[in-house]
Every structure is written in structure tokens, then in C-alpha cells.
Amino acid sequence: MQITEAVPPEMMFRDYAYFSSFSDTMVQHAKRIADRLTDAEHLNTGSLVIEVASNDGYLLQWYKQAGVPVLGIEPARNIARVAESEKGIRTISEFFGRDLAQQLARDGELADVIHANNVLAHVPDLNGVVAGFQAVLKPNGVVVVEAPYLKELIDHVEFDTIYHEHFSYFSLTALDRLFRRHNLEIVEVERLPIHGGSLRIFARHPGTRSVGESVRNMLAEEANWVDSAASYRDFGQRVESLRTELAGLLTSLKADGKRIAVYGASAKGSTLLNYFGIGGDTLDYVVDRSTVKQGHYTPGTRLKIHDPDKLLTDRPDYCLLLTWNFADEILKQQQQYRDNGGKFIIPIPNVRVA
């Protein structure tokens, strides 16, 4: 599954507004996999962990603290500077692909572990990136990739994750073919709740580990739906039903004199607001924890972005939660607002008030 428009990565990712460390959920999620792999792969001071699209060092910091050498590859220069200056993560500020990987291999920078979290969806040159994994991976190394799962997108009506940064939407079937094309073999797969439902795959050089039951079972299950046009037609119909339901609720609340703010100046949030035709006639403003976004405006809808503390001082009746993928974390952070009578509207996978 792919979109047909491709914005040049240089335009999107050289200066970037998403810093992973602003999410406590992401930081702790990263720590768990780093701790697990440090033990499972017997990593030590002679090992190397590379992360592709390493962001601000939210993941590599945990390996570094364990004494394992790390290398981040992060094309966003503003974020790479933060990773180096604040977390001490050695970072190359370039796009990862076959050429960079081959240069690293020539320089002796071969990886025991390669991480690529939420990056493959952003890549127009999938073949170049996966060929790069193969080139820079040690003979017994492992590539660990996390990507939002196509089945979760369909089942939970996560249409708002379809936008210009996400070129591809992955099933295990597609990933298996992609990695085999470049002489890598997916040997294990896990389903994760993060980001509305993701896959975590573990890929290795062929013959180093046997393909596990988790992979065989998921590929068999996907054969029942992944090529079915009916699955995708039904998804489109459910998106339209969701639009009617959410727009109707917001219009009704506004007619009753309720004030409605928004939590989350995210790309998915802008997709939802613009596609559903929801803007300043219904919503007052947006709050977001990221200091990088505060003071700016949301694309298309032109709503000003504030610090979340504004919810406590301004006390809107409702807050539309557009970063629904971090709902548990945000609802906990905003308990005081809720105790004061504020309510959150969570739009995905179905409209509910919390």
C-alpha cells in the first residue's frame, strides 16, 4: 500500500518538528527494547548499535548508558544537533541508504543491531534503505524495524495516518518480500500497541536463525485479506461514517455554547481536521507539549498552538484529542484538567468522550 505523491525528503526532513523525547511513552518503549537486546545479543563495549532516523537520541541513549557504542543517522539537522549536544549521541546528519551503508562498511562501522523505528513508512527508496541494512549488518547481527501495521490502520479506521510523510503502509507480506529481495530474512514478528498498532520485525542474514512460527502464522493470516479489494472499500465507508459522527458531535456541542480546544498539533491531527472540514468555526485553539510547535499555527486550519497549561487557566469544556495514539499518557498528564470538569473527545477508532 503506497500513496502516489512523493514530496522530496530534503524538503520534509532537513528541519523537523517531531522530537521523540517529548513522549514519555516513546522513551520508555525504547528503553524496554534496548534493555532486551543488550541482554539477548550479548552487547558490550566491542559492539555497535546503529539507529536509522535516530531522532534526538531517545533510544540510543539507553545503549550508551549501558556502555554499548552507538551511531545515530538522522537527516534532520536541528534534531541531530540536539542528540549530540544534549545526549552525547554520535550522529551522522544524512539520509540512510545503500551508498552511506557501503561507506560505513568500508570504514569498519558494522552493526550488531540496526534499529529503524517508524522510518520505513517515510522512505521513497525502500530498496535502497533495506539494501543498506544488509550492507552494514554483521554476519550474526539483527535488524529491528517497527512500522505501523496496515491491518490496524484498516480495522481501527486510522485514516489520519495517511499523509504526505508516509509513503507506505505495511503488511508483513510486503515486508517479507522486500527484505528477501535484499537477502535478508524476517525470522520473528511481534504486534505492538504503540502508534495505534505496529509491527516489530527481526531480520537477519539468511541461515543464521530459522524463521519462527510467529512469521509463518501471520503470513498465513494475511493471505485471507491483504489482497482483498473489499477490505479497503469497507475501510473507506467507515471513514465517511466517522466524519459524520464527529462533525455532528462538535457542531452540537458548539450549538449548546460549549468551548472546544484541541490537544495535539500532529500531522495526523491536521489530516483529520482538514479532511473532515473541522476548523476555527468549531475549535478555539490547540495545545501541544512540544515547545518546538508552540507559538506556531496548524496547517490549513490556522489554529494557534499553546502550552498544555492553557487548559488549566482557560478551562474549555472539551478537548479534541488528535494524538489519540498516546491517549493513556495524555489523559494521565491532564488529570487536573479532567478533575476540573474538562472532558476529552477521542475520535479514533470511534468517537468517545473520556
N, C-alpha and C positions, 0 to 999 in steps of 0.2 A: 504494500500500500504506500503510495507516494503522492505528493502534490506535484503539480506540473509547472509551478512557478518557482524559480530559484533566484533569490536575492544573493548577490556575491558575498561570500563570507567576510571579505575585507570590510564591507560596509557595515555588517552587523556586529562583528565580534572584536574589532580592534579596541573599541571603547565600549564597555559593557556595564550594565546597571545591576546585574544579579550577583550578589555576594552570598555564597552558600552558608557562611558562618552566622548570618542573621537568623537562621533557623536552628533552634536547639535540636529539633527532631533530626535534621540532616547531620549535625555534628555528632550526635550520639549514635546514629545509624552507621556513620563512617567509623567511629571508634570500635563498634562491635565487629565489623568485618576485618578491620586492621588487626585487632587482637586475635581473632580467629585464625587469620592467615599467617601471622607471625609464628603462631604455635604449629599450625598444620604443615607449613612449608619449611619449618626449622630455620627461620630467617635470623641472620646475625650481622655482625659488622662487615662481613665479606659479601653480603647480599646487596641487591639493588631493587628498589621498588620504583616503577615509573607510573605516573598517572597522566593520562591524556585528558586535556581540559581540566587541569588541576585546580582551577579557580583560586581561592585565597588561601589554600593550604589546609582546608577544613578536614581532609582525610590524611594527607601525608604527614601532618603534624604528629599523629599518633604513632606512626612508624619511627619518625625521628626521635620522639621521646623514648622509644624502646631501643634506641641505638642502631636502627637499621638505616643505611644510606638511602636517600630518596632523590628523585629528579621529577620536577613538575614541568609539564609542557602546557602552556597557557597563552593563547594568542591575544587575549585582551591585555594590553599593556598596563592599563590602570590597575587591573586586578593582580597581574604578575608582580607589580611593584609592592603591593600590599603583602603578598605571600612572602616575598623576600625580606621586606623591612620589618614586618610585624611577627612573622613566624619562623624566619630563617630558613625558608624552603628554597633550595637551589632550583631556579626556574628558567626555562628557555621560552621566550615570548615569541613563539612561531606556531603555525598550523602544522599538526602532525600528519604525516603521510609517508609514502614509500621512500621519497628522497631523504627526508630527515631521519627516518629509521635506519636507512642504509649508512648514513653518515655516523650515526650513533654507534652502529655495529662496528664500523671501521675504527672508531675511537675506543672500542672495548667497552662501551656502555651497554651491556646486555642485561636484560631484566629477569629476575626470578619471578616477579609478579608485575603484571601490567594491569592497571585499573583504567576503566573507561566508563564513568558513571554519567548517564544522561547526556551522552555526546553523540552516539551514532545517529540518533534521530536528526541531529543538526548538520550532518555531513553530506554534501552533494556527491563527493567522491568516495563512496563506501569501499570500492575495490582498493583504492589507494591506501586507505586507513587500515583495512584488515591485512593487506599485504605488508604494511608497516609493522603490524603486530607480529607477524610471522618472522620478519627480518630481525627484529630486536629481542626476540624471546629466547632465553637459554634453552638448551635441549630438554631439560626437565621442568621448565617454567610453566606458569599458568597465566592465562588472560582472563580477567574477571570483568564482565560487562554487565551493566544494568541499563535497562531501557523500558519505558512504559510499554505495557503489553496490549496488543491490538484487541484481544478478547475482552479485557477490562474496559477499554475505550468503547467498544460496541455494547457490552452488557450494561454498563453504567452511564451511557449517554454522555460520555466525556468529550463532546464535540468541541468544547472550548480549548482543548489541547491541540487542535488542528489550526496551525497558523504558520506564518512565514518562516519562523526559525526551525520548524520541524518538517524536514523534507520527507521523512519516512516514518512508518508506523508498523512495528514489527510483530510478527508471529514467530514462534520457534522454527516453523517450517522455513521461513525466509532466511532466518539467521543461520540455520543449519546448512542451507545451500550456499550462502555467502561465505561462511568460514571454510567449508570443504573446497570451494573454488580456489582458496589460497592456502591449501594444505594445512589447515588447522581443523581440529575435531572437537565438537562440543561434547563433553563427557558427563556433564551434570547440569541440571537446571533447577532453579528454585523460583517459586512465586512469592513476591513480597507485597505488603500492603502499601508501601510508600508511593507517593505521587499518583494516588488513585489506583494503584495496581501495576506492578512492574515484574519483569523477568530479570533474574540474575543468572547468567550463564558462566560456566567454567570451561575454557577451551585450552587444548594442549596440542603439541605436535603429535601426529598420528602414531599409534602404537605404544605411547608411554603410559596410558591408562585405558582401561576398557570403557566403552560407552555405557553409562549407567541406566538403570531401569527408569529413572525419572525422565530421561530424554526419550526413551523409546515409548513410554506411556503418553507423554504429551504430544509427540508427533502423531501417534495413532488417534488421539482425541481430536486434534486439529483437523485431521482428514475429514471429519464429519461436517465442518463448517467453513474452513478457511477459503475454499473455492466456491462457496455458495453465494450467488448474487442476492438471494432472498435475505441473507443475514444483513447485508448492507442497505437494502431497501427499507427493511424494518427499522433499522437504526435512524435513517433519515426521517421517517414518520414520527418516531419518538422524540426527536429533536424539536419538531414543529409543535408537538403536544406540550413539551416543556416550555417553549416560548409563550404559548397561550396561557399556561398556568401561572408562570412567574410574572409576566407583564400584567395579568389580571389582578394578582395579589397586590403588586406595588401600586397600581392605579387605585385600587380600592382603599388601601391604607392612606394614600395621599388625599383621596377624597374625604376621608374621615379626619383630616387635619394632622396626621402623623408625620413626623420628621424622620427621614431615612438617610443614613450615611452608608458608606461602603468601606469594608476592610479588605485591603489587598490591591495594590497597584501593579498587578501581574499581567503578563502577556495573555494568559488565559482569561483574565478578567476583562481586558479590553476586547478580546474576541467575543465574549458573551454579551457585553453591553452593546457593542456596535451591531452585531448580528441580530440581537433581539430588539434593537431600536430603543434602548433604555438610556436616558441621559439626564441632563440638568433639570428637565421639567419634573422629574420624579425624585432625583437624588440630590443631596446638598453638597457633599464633598467626599473625599477618600482619605483614609488613614493607612499608613504603612510603616512597619517597624524599620525599614531600611532608610537610613539617613541620606543615602545617595539619591533616593527618589523624592524625599520631602522637599516641598517648595516648587516642584515641577507640576505638570498637568497631564492628565490621562489622554492618550491619543484619541482623536475623534470626538470624544465626549467632553473634553476640556474641563474636567473636574479637578480642582486643586488638591494636592496631596499634602497631608499634615501628619504630625506625630500622633500615635495612638492615644496619647494622653488627652487629646481633644475630646475623645468620647466621654471622659470623666467630667470635663469642665462644661462641655456643650450639652451633653446628655440627650442625644437623639433617641427617639422611641425605638427605632430599629436600625440594624446594621446588616447590610447585604454582604455576606462573606464570600468573596470571589476566590480567595486562596483556600478553597474547600479541602484541598489535599493535605492541609495542615490544620484541619478543623479542631482536633483534640487539643493540640498545643495552643492554638489561639483562644479557644474558649476558656482554657485554664488561665492563660495570661490575663484575660479580660473578665475575670470573675467579679471584680469590683463593679465594673460597668453593669454586669448582669444582676448583681445584688441590688444595684440602684434602680432596677426596673427595666434596663435595656435588654432587648431581645435580638438574637442573630437569626437571619434568614439564610439557610444553606440551600443553594439551588441545585446541586448535583449530588447523587443521581436522580433525586426527586426533591421537590420543594418541601422543606420542613422548617419549622421555627424552633429555635433552642434558647 
